[in-house]
Amino acid sequence: MLALRLTRAARPAVQLRRLLVAAASAGTGLLLLSSLGHALAHPEAADAAALRLAWCAAPLAATVYLALAVARTDPGTRPRPGLSAVGLGPARLMAVSALTTALSCSLGSLLALLIFLHLRGDLTGLPFDGAAAGLLAAGLPLPVPAAATLLTVLPVTATAAVAVALRPRDPRPPVRVPRRFGRFGAAGGSAGKETFGAYGRFGTRLPQAPGDGRTDAPGDRRTATTALLETEGDPPAPENAPEPPAPDTDADSPAGLPWGVALVTAGLAAQAYAGRSAPVPVLTVLLGWLLTGTGLVLAGPGLTHLCGRLLQAGRPGALRLLAGRGLMAEAARIGRPLGVVCAVASAGCALTALSGGPAPAFGPLSALGALVVGGATLATLLTAAVEARQYRAGHTAALLRLGARPALLRGAAALRAAVLPALFGPLVLAIAALSALPLSR
């Protein structure tokens, strides 16, 4: 009931994002049901039906990724002060987010079932003069358990992904106590730093063998001379000493850029090797595309961070400095969805170049799959941008209080939005051309 109230009371922008999840779920569910219809109409072609079902993994992953991004930006399920007192702790809010995701995906799956039954003619007769009868096995009985299983795959997967990603975590980092070793590798060690020659002087090391019968109190074993010798190497800091500056985590470059470049290179090499064979091995081509796409996803945060550094090259003014620092701070948040968009765009450009044009190679189901994958990835990128804006709201308010002009902040946002396509656009075109060149010979 709480999830329904939060869903109903959300703002129009939040409702629009949930409707996008429902629409992507409907498209993915329709593709899954169409693979079932093809298997019913052609029982002798089991391999083709399995291949159609395997191709549904791409829209399924894109839809789950979109649902996860929408759940992260939902302001109604964000932890706020005072909610734990009424029973809405982090675990309860995570459950509400997962339930909201399940409702959106279930609504899309139900819509997909209605469209599928309508196109098959099970509700009001065959529409469009029976044009979809051959694709959806019209006239054959539909196995209800199989259809229900296919339609529940997406809601269950998306709900589990949201529950795992938004699970409660301890905000305090774990304290790691380094293991100490004494002399000659013996476990243990002194509590403080030991000065040269302090060992054995004035009884700083006393034999403490177990069972030696000593009954000294712990306070008697540590004399003033011993304490003075142990702290001789580390003088205490003055009371008014400034604290060391905190590390700038936003300026650290993401660590996935070298791995991403390596995977992209390996994927292009696999596709070049596949192009040298007379019968082109399909599995090698798919493996090359998978490696290339994974490499772009891993390299996305590092490339976004590089864009921020390039904006601050030379002698930057206030506009370039704000835009560059903003990109560096948001590299981990928007870089990965941007890498996914680049992977999808490069694969689409390569397929278009191989087919000689967009029209001959795409049927209705292929166009629907491309629309679901492309639309879901683009919506995920926009949702990640909204999430970055939400996390940047405090810094924006602080800049406005310090006297920054709103036009300057809008110009920095526009510059950030313009510099990313300037770097990622030629990269996508180059990777698409290199992917399609060996296969087009």
Sequence and secondary structure as in RCSB ss.txt:
>XXXX:A:sequence
MLALRLTRAARPAVQLRRLLVAAASAGTGLLLLSSLGHALAHPEAADAAALRLAWCAAPLAATVYLALAVARTDP
GTRPRPGLSAVGLGPARLMAVSALTTALSCSLGSLLALLIFLHLRGDLTGLPFDGAAAGLLAAGLPLPVPAAATL
LTVLPVTATAAVAVALRPRDPRPPVRVPRRFGRFGAAGGSAGKETFGAYGRFGTRLPQAPGDGRTDAPGDRRTAT
TALLETEGDPPAPENAPEPPAPDTDADSPAGLPWGVALVTAGLAAQAYAGRSAPVPVLTVLLGWLLTGTGLVLAG
PGLTHLCGRLLQAGRPGALRLLAGRGLMAEAARIGRPLGVVCAVASAGCALTALSGGPAPAFGPLSALGALVVGG
ATLATLLTAAVEARQYRAGHTAALLRLGARPALLRGAAALRAAVLPALFGPLVLAIAALSALPLSR
>XXXX:A:secstr
 HHHHHHHTS HHHHHHHHHHHHHHHHHHHHHHHHHHHHHH TT HHHHHHHHHHTHHHHHHHHHHHHHHHHT G
GGS  TTTGGGT  HHHHHHHHHHHHHHHHHHHHHHHHHHHHHHHTTTTS SGGGTTHHHHTTTS   HHHHHHH
HHHHHHHHHHHHHHHT    SS        B GGG B   SS   TT TTSTTSS    TTS     TTTSS HH
HHHHHTSSS    TT        GGGS  TTHHHHHHHHHHHHHHHHHHHTSSS  HHHHHHHHHHHHHHHHHHH
HHHHHHHHHHHTSSS  HHHHHHHHHHHHTHHHHHHHHHHHHHHHHHHHHHHHHHTSHHHH  HHHHHHHHHHHH
HHHHHHHHHHHHHHHHTHHHHHHHHHTT  HHHHHHHHHHHHHHHHHHHHHHHHHHHHHHHHHHT 
